[in-house]
Amino acid sequence: LWYTSSSASLPLIGSTPLVNGTYYAAQEIGMCSSARVPVAVRVISMTAPIMSNVALCYGATVNDIPENQSSSIPYLWFINDTTQTPLQGTHLLTSGYYFVAYTQGGCMSKKTRVYITVNPKPAVVSGNLVHYFTKQATVADLKMNETNVLWFDSYTNAQSNKNALASNTTLIDGRTYYAVQQGPNGCVGDPVA
């Protein structure tokens, strides 16, 4: 039996909503009752997470979802609302509905439906791959056939869309630069040297 205090005369009924605090448990067999033992109770609010739809780039995995990277809350992503097995962080995403929940204190929240759009990879840039300049040139002087071209000083940076060169960056003779086309959603195509 459960009580609200060590001296309460009536036990709680089974449908009593619990709140944070201390409750007292006792065992009753026939007419005999054990001593009451205090039990600390912490009620964890497990409402479904509030999350907006997400747009990602081609090749994105569960680990790439921004909420997973910017939150200390351990989000779990599911392929539907009935499965209990979360997707692995390396699961390759496609456009569609996914379901997200979080865990706290060993409890799992209700799930929220989230639409994830996986944007296509932009086309590879085309144009003159070798540029000749008679004067000191900058990144702004590099021209390709497409608009929204970003330039990088390494293939790795171009592939991951990190550390794009500013348009006023002075070019170094003989150095290889890498171009990618950036789509309307910030996704980039494959690098071209």
PyMOL commands that set and color helices and strands:
alter all, ss='L'
color gray80, all
select helices_A, chain A and resi 62-64+66-70+139-141+155-160
alter helices_A, ss='H'
color red, helices_A
select strands_A, chain A and resi 2-3+21-25+28-29+32-33+37-41+54-57+75-78+96-104+107-108+112-119+149-152+178-181
alter strands_A, ss='S'
color yellow, strands_A
deselect
rebuild
show_as cartoon
